Amino acid sequence: MSPRAFVIGWPISHSRSPLIHHYWLEQLGLPGSYARVPVAPPDLATFLANIAVLGFAGGNVTLPHKEKAFAACAVTTPVAQRLKAVNTLWIEGGQLFGDNTDVAGFLASLDADVPDWDKSVDKAVVLGAGGAARGIVYALHSRGIRHIALVNRTRSRGEDLQRQFPEVEIDLADFAALPALLKDADLLVNTTSLGMVGQPPLDIDLAPLPAKAIVADIVYAPLETALLRQAAARGLRTSGGLGMLLYQAAPGFARWFGREPQVTPDLRARVAADIAGKS
Ligand SMILES: NC(=O)c1ccc[n+]([C@@H]2O[C@H](COP(=O)([O-])OP(=O)(O)OC[C@H]3O[C@@H](n4cnc5c(N)ncnc54)[C@H](OP(=O)(O)O)[C@@H]3O)[C@@H](O)[C@H]2O)c1
């Protein structure tokens, strides 16, 4: 039987993962399939316990299941253990394994868009303290970024994140402090859902950022957020969320289908066209 993989979430109809994985299957001439599977929170444990019975080699996990799926895994990678969340599952020796590839996905995307970015970044400002922010903070720390200012609407969520990463120097701040924080920031990363299609805008002024600063936004719908547009208009170097979406998908594909896929300009264009058509 050819390998089958899934993406589970609730809701899941918006997921672009099938488009990405079917593109790679076709390009590499491999048998296999990848399906969106809506799994409501009360059904998660049963689904995870029956992955092999259902004929799946593994799959991806998205909101709101990443933390509960982590807890259900028999074996997890060090990065998943650090984030206490998984986005990639597979069955090995009859056991459920889990990894978190968001960290590697974000770093691969930033490396591709702004080569050697980490050589010039000492101080980063991260907007948001949700699930995605955890991966970004961990990613920045893993590349030696020593100072992170974390700006979040709900302070208690920022404090939770701070507690989760005691080894990282994180200063919590309010949105009102941004103009002062941006003055000496080398990198700004938006990990909030602000600016995403259907969400309120992310209304911040990038004027205080130094000319050498980098602006990254992990929101990928729209492809060019207002934040990235403003940064580009100022001549700053930028990195959008589409790259992270594509790079985070690659390790799972290799596990389930047995070949390392490539993030090519053609794949980028196909997924971009799909996002542009629906946003
Ligand atoms: N490119 C990729 O591959 C990729 C991967 C993962 C996530 N993402 C994107 O990242 C974004 C966040 O995802 P997530 O999983 O971290 O979501 P999440 O856990 O729900 O966190 C949402 C974050 O946005 C903030 N926020 C939401 N509405 C706000 C508002 N009206 N004003 C101020 N802050 C607001 C929240 O602040 P509070 O704590 O105050 O509520 C929180 O920090 C989404 O747009 C998602 O699509 C992209």
The ligand as an SDF file (V2000), in Angstrom:
LIG
                    3D

 48 52  0  0  0  0  0  0  0  0999 V2000
    4.2890   30.7980    8.5500 N   0  0  0  0  0  0  0  0  0  0  0  0
    4.0150   29.7080    9.2640 C   0  0  0  0  0  0  0  0  0  0  0  0
    4.3970   28.5830    8.9230 O   0  0  0  0  0  0  0  0  0  0  0  0
    3.2520   29.8500   10.5420 C   0  0  0  0  0  0  0  0  0  0  0  0
    3.3560   28.8590   11.5530 C   0  0  0  0  0  0  0  0  0  0  0  0
    2.6450   29.0250   12.7450 C   0  0  0  0  0  0  0  0  0  0  0  0
    1.8350   30.1540   12.9090 C   0  0  0  0  0  0  0  0  0  0  0  0
    1.7480   31.0750   11.9070 N   0  0  0  0  0  0  0  0  0  0  0  0
    0.8960   32.2710   12.0660 C   0  0  0  0  0  0  0  0  0  0  0  0
    1.2370   32.9090   13.2800 O   0  0  0  0  0  0  0  0  0  0  0  0
    0.0960   33.5570   13.8250 C   0  0  0  0  0  0  0  0  0  0  0  0
   -0.0370   33.2060   15.3110 C   0  0  0  0  0  0  0  0  0  0  0  0
   -0.2350   31.8230   15.4700 O   0  0  0  0  0  0  0  0  0  0  0  0
   -0.2780   31.1430   16.9230 P   0  0  0  0  0  0  0  0  0  0  0  0
   -0.3820   29.7070   16.7060 O   0  0  0  0  0  0  0  0  0  0  0  0
    0.8250   31.6730   17.7850 O   0  0  0  0  0  0  0  0  0  0  0  0
   -1.6670   31.7220   17.5010 O   0  0  0  0  0  0  0  0  0  0  0  0
   -2.0830   31.9220   19.0180 P   0  0  0  0  0  0  0  0  0  0  0  0
   -1.4120   30.9190   19.8940 O   0  0  0  0  0  0  0  0  0  0  0  0
   -3.5660   32.0200   19.0120 O   0  0  0  0  0  0  0  0  0  0  0  0
   -1.4770   33.3720   19.4190 O   0  0  0  0  0  0  0  0  0  0  0  0
   -1.9950   34.5510   18.8520 C   0  0  0  0  0  0  0  0  0  0  0  0
   -1.1250   35.7590   19.2300 C   0  0  0  0  0  0  0  0  0  0  0  0
   -1.6740   36.9160   18.5700 O   0  0  0  0  0  0  0  0  0  0  0  0
   -2.0320   37.8890   19.5680 C   0  0  0  0  0  0  0  0  0  0  0  0
   -3.2580   38.5740   19.1880 N   0  0  0  0  0  0  0  0  0  0  0  0
   -4.3600   38.0370   18.5960 C   0  0  0  0  0  0  0  0  0  0  0  0
   -5.2990   38.9990   18.4200 N   0  0  0  0  0  0  0  0  0  0  0  0
   -4.7790   40.1510   18.9360 C   0  0  0  0  0  0  0  0  0  0  0  0
   -5.2660   41.4930   19.0410 C   0  0  0  0  0  0  0  0  0  0  0  0
   -6.4860   41.8260   18.5920 N   0  0  0  0  0  0  0  0  0  0  0  0
   -4.4480   42.4410   19.5820 N   0  0  0  0  0  0  0  0  0  0  0  0
   -3.2100   42.1110   20.0440 C   0  0  0  0  0  0  0  0  0  0  0  0
   -2.6900   40.8460   19.9630 N   0  0  0  0  0  0  0  0  0  0  0  0
   -3.4650   39.8890   19.4140 C   0  0  0  0  0  0  0  0  0  0  0  0
   -2.2340   37.0980   20.8390 C   0  0  0  0  0  0  0  0  0  0  0  0
   -2.1060   37.9520   21.9380 O   0  0  0  0  0  0  0  0  0  0  0  0
   -2.8420   37.5880   23.3400 P   0  0  0  0  0  0  0  0  0  0  0  0
   -1.9320   36.6310   24.0490 O   0  0  0  0  0  0  0  0  0  0  0  0
   -2.9600   38.9110   24.0150 O   0  0  0  0  0  0  0  0  0  0  0  0
   -4.1910   36.9890   22.9940 O   0  0  0  0  0  0  0  0  0  0  0  0
   -1.1040   36.0570   20.7280 C   0  0  0  0  0  0  0  0  0  0  0  0
    0.1360   36.6330   21.0660 O   0  0  0  0  0  0  0  0  0  0  0  0
   -1.0830   33.1110   12.9620 C   0  0  0  0  0  0  0  0  0  0  0  0
   -1.3820   34.1350   12.0500 O   0  0  0  0  0  0  0  0  0  0  0  0
   -0.5660   31.8960   12.2210 C   0  0  0  0  0  0  0  0  0  0  0  0
   -1.1620   31.7240   10.9450 O   0  0  0  0  0  0  0  0  0  0  0  0
    2.4420   30.9480   10.7480 C   0  0  0  0  0  0  0  0  0  0  0  0
  1  2  1  0
  2  3  2  0
  2  4  1  0
  4  5  1  0
  4 48  2  0
  5  6  2  0
  6  7  1  0
  7  8  2  0
  8  9  1  0
  8 48  1  0
  9 10  1  0
  9 46  1  0
 10 11  1  0
 11 12  1  0
 11 44  1  0
 12 13  1  0
 13 14  1  0
 14 15  2  0
 14 16  1  0
 14 17  1  0
 17 18  1  0
 18 19  2  0
 18 20  1  0
 18 21  1  0
 21 22  1  0
 22 23  1  0
 23 24  1  0
 23 42  1  0
 24 25  1  0
 25 26  1  0
 25 36  1  0
 26 27  1  0
 26 35  1  0
 27 28  2  0
 28 29  1  0
 29 30  1  0
 29 35  2  0
 30 31  1  0
 30 32  2  0
 32 33  1  0
 33 34  2  0
 34 35  1  0
 36 37  1  0
 36 42  1  0
 37 38  1  0
 38 39  2  0
 38 40  1  0
 38 41  1  0
 42 43  1  0
 44 45  1  0
 44 46  1  0
 46 47  1  0
M  CHG  2   8   1  16  -1
M  END
$$$$
